[in-house]
Amino acid sequence: MASSSRSQKSRPWRSASSIPVREAREWQSERTTVSRRVPLVKPRPAVPWGDFTPTAFEGEVVPFAVTSFREGHDRIGVQVRLTSPSGDVSLHRLAALEDGFDTWQTHVALLEQGVWGFRFEGFTDDFATWHHAASVKIAAGVDTALMREMGARLFDRAARERNRPVGQRARLREAAAQLRSESVADHGALEIVDDAVISGYFHDRPLMSLTTLGDERRLLVERERAGVGAWYEFFPRSEGAKRRRDGTVRSGTFRTAARRLPAVAKMGFQVLYLPPIHPIGHINRKGRNNTLRTEPGDPGSPWAIGSEAGGHDAVHPDLGRLADFRAFVRAARAEGIEVALDLALQAAPDHPWVQEHPEWFTTLPDGSIAYAENPPKKYQDIYPVNFDNDPEGIRAEVLRVVRHWIAQGVRIFRVDNPHTKPLQFWEWLIAKVSTDFPDVVFLAEAFTRPAPLQSLAAAGFQQSYTYFTWRNSKAELEEFLSGLAHETDDFLRPNLFVNTPDILTEYLQFGGRPAYRIRAAIAATAAPTYGVYAGYELYENVARPGSEENIDNEKYEYKVRDWAGAEERGDSLAPFLTRLNEIRAAHPALRQLRNLSIHWSDDDAILVYVKHLDAALSPTGKSDTVIVVVNVDPHSVRQTLVHLDTRVWGVTPGDAFDVEDLITGETWTWTDHNFVMLDAFREPVHILHVKES
């Protein structure tokens, strides 16, 4: 296939379908009907509602797809014209999928941040139409003279095109003469019809008629960390906390928390998420396990923001000063870690906002301010903001707060409960921030219904928490992961957190240590972004009775953990998490979202999926295929047959190929049908790399 005028290495994209760029003119400039001559409908990438812009991240392989057809039996072609933010224009030929629905698709890796333009172009492919008819008729001895002359005229037409290389034009003139020559028999003419080199000429530079131009569309490509990363969450007040003789605990600080950074980096995590670091209110402060009774030394919930020490733009005095936070951010950056900060738009009863702007809250008929509720949960220590009372004032204040933390070095914000605030507010805020700081990333903690969750993503959130923690069976995971990869992938980027301070599912409570291994393996391999809350590597799995959260929850108290001792005793999952992150770093297929394909097993607890990346789309220039086989039953040993569609990575079904288990180092020779046995108590997962032959 011909390449464009510049090497692909110097272009802001990677593609196996690029063809030389040339202008395309609409067959009919005036449109008097909605229908086009060659219809181009259901274009992707697209957001399925509203006028939102679809998104991708730097290096992401994006499927460009459209439905296109025309009447009769003439063949058509489809191409997509891409314009990068810096003005690079490229053309990529789409291929028809064998789906029976006239779907055309190609894949392009986009390497430049900013707003891309793209436009689909459909046309009647005159060469393909003739090639199909000639290959059938000449072989059958039907209308051979007519077919030969029609082909010769097409070759004459192509040879007159000045944008074709001189060598091509000469060969086409020669082929036209051969088709017209009486000394060339029909079998010789058929050889010209079947000549792959000549067909290649017309693939790269098709002969087009009835050309139809689709609408100009946009695609926002954001920085890689918007879509790829391993996240780790810890409470800085717990890192370096010391228990006093009287049983109270002295808070950790930014300085003591910085000592934990090398261990987080060693495990391979790239983003460190901090819960709110602001002053905590005293009024209605929660005690241990979310009780209303506090004891001396109870630190309260970090989400009850604000006191006489300040509000959202201040740091808790126990943690240090603002300068100490900046030093913490620099120390993290030196370890290759970005700091993500919580953005929780709510206030403790003694937050300065309550005195200065009581109109920002909801006043009840008895004169009291409404506190937050999520029945049956009650948050008496938190006042939610009412965004309808003074929307302009609230917008200005939140924008000021976000810009304040950006000035301290923060470029990632994890947003608390965004679905309890107006969607319009988030669309405005993210657009406003992105205009000046396009590298800022917002993660939506939106554990809510599908419509608001997806709407937040469409409105601008770069990442979203998902229902992953509640999808545990094979059937649930197949549906869930496939949906993330192929249904909402044009606008929603999932962050598969395995646990949070609020979420300790029954699967983890009762699945024992195998459950922790299983969930981490799936999260780290199924999506390019996943997260772990501290304590996961220590298998903390005791829940508060009647709840889905840890007993002695860190939200309401300090946690003094023995990280080093657990590793020395071999009682930590940290080595496994480290290995997962090493595998992610080594295999670019795992850093893509849309390339997941579900495969099959005969057991209802053996989940099988594949992540594949073609060589032409890979940053390494080599294809990468990873097969993940997981026993999702943490209580048993399972054995079954696994069935693979090896065509996904270009292996003919039935042919053998070699795989290496990236967890154990074992190697096997596999085909499309393989026996596996996975012991949940020893090793419940295979992460297999397909070796190149």
Salt bridges, closest charged atoms under 4 A:
GLU26 OE1 - ARG31 NH2 2.54
GLU60 OE2 - ARG594 NE 2.79
GLU71 OE1 - ARG37 NH1 2.95
GLU71 OE2 - ARG70 NH2 2.49
ASP74 OD2 - ARG70 NH1 3.59
ASP88 OD2 - ARG6 NH2 2.61
ASP88 OD2 - ARG11 NE 2.66
GLU121 OE2 - ARG81 NE 2.65
GLU121 OE2 - ARG119 NH2 2.32
ASP125 OD2 - ARG93 NH2 2.72
ASP126 OD2 - ARG157 NH1 2.98
ASP143 OD2 - LYS137 NZ 3.46
GLU149 OE2 - ARG153 NE 2.96
GLU149 OE1 - ARG180 NE 3.11
ASP156 OD2 - ARG180 NH2 2.70
GLU161 OE1 - ARG22 NH1 3.76
GLU161 OE1 - ARG164 NE 2.75
GLU174 OE1 - ARG171 NH1 3.94
ASP186 OD1 - ARG148 NH1 2.83
ASP195 OD2 - ARG171 NH2 3.59
ASP204 OD1 - HIS203 ND1 3.15
ASP215 OD1 - ARG36 NH2 3.01
GLU216 OE2 - ARG119 NH1 3.58
GLU222 OE1 - ARG493 NH2 2.43
GLU295 OE2 - ARG293 NE 3.37
GLU308 OE2 - HIS282 NE2 3.45
ASP313 OD2 - ARG400 NH2 3.18
ASP318 OD2 - HIS316 ND1 3.95
ASP324 OD1 - ARG255 NE 3.56
GLU338 OE2 - ARG223 NH1 2.71
ASP342 OD2 - ARG414 NH1 2.73
GLU359 OE2 - HIS357 ND1 3.05
GLU397 OE1 - ARG400 NE 2.93
ASP416 OD1 - ARG414 NH1 2.98
ASP436 OD2 - ARG403 NH2 3.07
ASP439 OD2 - ARG411 NE 3.37
GLU445 OE2 - ARG414 NH2 3.24
ASP489 OD2 - ARG44 NH2 3.01
ASP489 OD2 - ARG594 NH1 3.20
ASP490 OD2 - ARG44 NE 2.74
ASP490 OD1 - ARG594 NH1 2.65
ASP502 OD1 - LYS555 NZ 2.86
GLU537 OE2 - ARG260 NH2 3.32
GLU540 OE2 - ARG561 NE 2.83
GLU549 OE2 - ARG544 NH2 2.88
ASP552 OD1 - ARG288 NH2 3.04
GLU554 OE1 - ARG561 NH2 2.95
GLU557 OE2 - ARG288 NE 3.19
ASP562 OD2 - ARG569 NH1 3.61
ASP571 OD1 - ARG513 NH1 2.53
GLU582 OE1 - ARG579 NH1 3.15
ASP602 OD1 - HIS643 NE2 2.91
ASP603 OD1 - ARG638 NH1 3.02
ASP604 OD1 - ARG638 NH1 3.41
ASP614 OD1 - HIS612 NE2 2.62
ASP624 OD1 - HIS587 ND1 2.90
ASP624 OD1 - HIS689 NE2 3.53
ASP633 OD2 - ARG638 NH2 2.95
ASP645 OD1 - ARG647 NE 2.89
ASP661 OD2 - HIS686 ND1 2.79
ASP672 OD2 - HIS673 NE2 3.66
GLU683 OE1 - ARG517 NH2 2.84
